[in-house]
Amino acid sequence: MSGAEAEGQPLDDLFDERRYLPRLAKRASLAIADAFENQGGDYTRIALRMRECGSILEFACYRVGDDEEITRKLVRCSWCRIRLCFLCERARARKRHLNLWQLLRAWLAKRPRDQAILLTLTIRSVSHSELLDAIDRLMASLRRLARCRRFKGAVLAWYRTLEVTRDDETGLWHPHLHVLLIVPPGYFRRSTNGYITQEEWAELWRKFARLDYDPVVDIRALQGVGGGPLDEVGRKSLLEVTKYCTKPSDLVQFDDDGQPYPVDPLVLTTLYDALHGRRLVGMSKALRDLAKQLNLADPEADDADLTDSIPYNAVYLGREFYRWHGGHADYVLVPRAIWSSPQEEQAMPP
């Protein structure tokens, strides 16, 4: 990727599902690995695993319908499964999105008139030393809220994800929760007493989060989700719930030539320690039971299959193999079983 292509391009944009080889994501992971190694101790082992992640990628190529463009699906990768590895997090996010889409499609097939709304719960931003405890309090607060009578009387099921962002100017962390709520068809009728206003949501959150200030709470309908079969608009709406736990740009910045700047070790270790071993996705019992019925794999599990699913109505064309070429800082296409012949390498087309 040239400097002109990289200039002004946020790393988040490289996770568009139409991009198959996230070059900058690999470069970002290598920059994070360098920062981990500089910390020494147990972080050295993490650095070694991250450097190997995505070294070899194998794609199955398909022709889908009348589309002339080749569809590539990742079928093999050397995952490191480190929480802050953007290659692995990209794969987890895709799996989370697919799982949630399948869950809601199955739910709405049985209860097509139910509605879905998105509730965002926040607390005040915190410093490095406060982040871990703040996330603990955030999770405990949601559990208390979900057990209260008002919540259970209005909500049939829920699905939540944790997101942690950072303010570049203040350096403060902002952990918050995105909670998808499935509500009955009569929820928005005030006469049923089931409807909860934005002001009441804020009051409930203040109470169960045990805050001494008025929190910012956002509540909005999810377009295309509920009131009928899940459509393409609804599938895109679900991206807000299943996106990455942290913005890549909060950790890694790039220069005009697409090379990463050194990663702040304090920022990196603070976020890693706060997220390590923590489930970033949760759901109510009703959705957990449905996930079991559908045999949906848990993308948060250590042994989760993070490869892509085969597209519907696809014609298999063959496979492509890529390896990370450190000298080029890019992926190169390699003929199968000919791994050492640079004459037959070909740079990945845009």
Residue pairs with C-beta under 8 A, 6 or more apart in sequence:
1 23
1 24
1 258
1 330
2 258
3 256
3 257
3 258
5 258
6 24
6 254
6 255
6 256
6 257
6 258
7 256
9 24
9 254
10 248
10 249
11 24
11 25
11 28
11 86
11 248
11 249
11 252
11 254
12 244
12 247
12 248
12 249
14 22
14 23
14 24
14 25
15 22
15 25
15 86
15 90
15 93
15 244
15 248
17 94
20 59
20 72
20 74
21 57
21 322
21 331
21 348
22 86
22 87
22 90
23 258
23 329
23 330
23 331
23 348
24 254
24 258
25 54
25 86
25 87
25 90
25 248
26 54
26 87
26 324
26 331
27 254
27 258
27 259
27 260
27 329
28 86
28 248
28 251
28 252
28 260
29 50
29 51
29 53
29 54
29 85
29 86
29 87
30 50
30 51
30 260
31 252
31 260
31 261
31 262
31 263
32 50
32 84
32 85
32 251
32 252
32 263
32 268
33 46
33 47
33 48
33 50
33 51
34 47
34 262
34 263
35 262
35 263
35 264
35 265
35 268
36 43
36 44
36 46
36 47
36 50
36 268
37 43
37 44
37 47
38 265
39 265
39 269
43 269
46 82
46 272
49 80
49 81
49 82
50 80
50 82
50 85
52 78
52 80
53 77
53 78
53 79
53 80
53 82
53 85
53 87
53 88
54 77
54 78
54 79
54 87
54 324
55 78
55 323
55 324
56 76
56 77
56 78
56 321
56 322
56 323
56 324
57 74
57 76
57 77
57 321
57 322
57 323
57 331
58 74
58 75
58 76
58 77
58 319
58 320
58 321
58 322
59 72
59 73
59 74
59 75
59 319
59 320
59 321
59 322
60 72
60 73
60 75
60 310
60 316
60 318
60 319
61 70
61 71
61 72
61 316
61 317
61 318
61 319
61 320
62 70
62 71
62 72
62 73
62 310
62 311
62 314
62 315
62 316
62 317
63 70
63 71
63 314
63 315
63 317
64 71
64 311
64 312
64 313
64 314
64 315
65 313
70 317
71 311
71 314
72 320
73 307
73 308
73 309
73 310
73 311
74 91
74 307
74 308
75 307
75 308
75 319
76 307
77 87
77 91
77 306
77 307
79 87
79 88
79 91
79 306
80 87
80 88
81 88
81 302
82 88
83 89
83 245
83 272
83 275
83 276
84 246
84 251
84 268
84 271
84 272
84 275
86 244
86 248
88 306
89 244
89 245
90 244
91 299
91 306
91 307
92 299
92 300
92 304
92 306
93 242
93 243
93 244
94 308
95 297
95 299
95 304
95 306
96 161
96 242
96 281
96 299
97 238
97 239
97 242
98 309
99 291
99 296
99 297
99 299
100 159
100 180
100 238
100 241
100 242
101 230
101 235
101 238
102 294
102 296
103 159
103 287
103 290
103 291
103 294
103 296
104 116
104 182
104 225
104 230
104 234
104 238
105 229
105 230
106 290
106 293
106 294
107 114
107 157
107 182
107 287
107 290
108 114
108 226
108 228
108 229
108 230
109 229
112 227
112 228
112 229
113 184
113 185
113 227
114 156
114 182
114 183
114 184
114 185
114 226
114 227
115 182
115 183
115 184
115 185
115 187
115 188
115 221
115 225
115 226
115 227
116 180
116 181
116 182
116 183
116 221
116 222
116 225
116 226
117 180
117 181
117 183
117 219
117 220
117 221
117 222
118 178
118 179
118 180
118 181
118 218
118 219
118 220
118 221
118 222
118 240
118 241
119 178
119 179
119 180
119 181
119 201
119 217
119 218
119 219
120 176
120 177
120 178
120 179
120 217
120 218
120 219
121 138
121 141
121 142
121 145
121 176
121 177
121 179
121 205
121 209
121 215
121 217
122 174
122 176
122 177
122 215
122 216
122 217
123 134
123 137
123 138
123 175
123 176
123 209
123 211
123 215
124 213
124 215
125 167
125 170
125 172
125 173
125 174
126 134
126 172
126 173
126 174
126 175
127 171
127 172
127 173
128 171
128 173
128 266
128 267
128 270
130 173
131 164
131 173
131 175
131 270
131 271
131 274
132 273
132 274
134 173
134 175
135 162
135 164
135 175
135 274
135 275
135 278
137 209
137 210
138 162
138 175
138 176
138 177
138 209
139 162
141 205
141 208
141 209
141 210
142 160
142 177
142 179
142 282
144 208
144 209
145 151
145 204
145 205
145 208
145 209
146 152
146 155
146 158
146 284
148 204
148 208
150 196
150 200
150 204
151 204
153 194
154 183
154 187
154 194
154 195
154 196
155 181
155 182
155 183
155 284
156 182
156 183
156 184
156 286
157 181
157 182
157 283
157 284
157 286
157 287
158 179
158 180
158 181
158 182
158 283
158 284
158 287
159 179
159 180
159 241
159 281
159 282
159 283
159 284
159 287
160 177
160 178
160 179
160 180
160 281
160 282
160 283
161 177
161 178
161 241
161 242
161 243
161 245
161 280
161 281
162 175
162 176
162 177
162 245
162 278
162 280
162 281
163 175
163 176
163 177
163 178
163 243
163 244
163 245
163 246
164 173
164 174
164 175
164 176
164 245
164 246
164 271
164 274
164 275
165 173
165 174
165 176
165 246
165 247
165 250
166 172
166 173
166 174
166 246
166 247
166 250
166 267
166 271
167 174
168 250
173 270
173 271
178 240
178 241
180 222
180 225
180 238
180 241
182 226
183 194
184 194
185 227
186 192
186 194
187 194
187 195
188 195
189 195
196 204
196 219
198 217
198 218
198 219
201 217
201 219
202 214
202 215
202 216
202 217
205 211
205 215
205 217
206 213
206 214
206 215
209 215
222 234
222 237
222 238
222 240
223 233
223 234
223 237
224 230
224 231
224 232
224 233
224 234
224 235
224 236
224 237
225 234
225 237
225 238
226 234
245 275
245 280
246 271
246 275
250 267
250 271
251 263
251 267
251 268
251 271
252 260
252 261
252 263
253 260
253 261
254 260
254 261
255 261
258 329
259 329
279 300
280 300
281 299
281 300
283 291
297 304
297 305
298 304
299 306
319 336
320 333
321 333
321 334
321 335
321 336
322 331
322 332
322 333
322 334
322 348
323 331
323 332
323 334
323 339
324 330
324 331
325 331
325 332
325 345
328 347
330 347
330 348
331 347
331 348
332 345
332 346
332 347
332 348
333 345
333 346
333 347
333 348
334 344
334 345
335 341
335 344
338 344
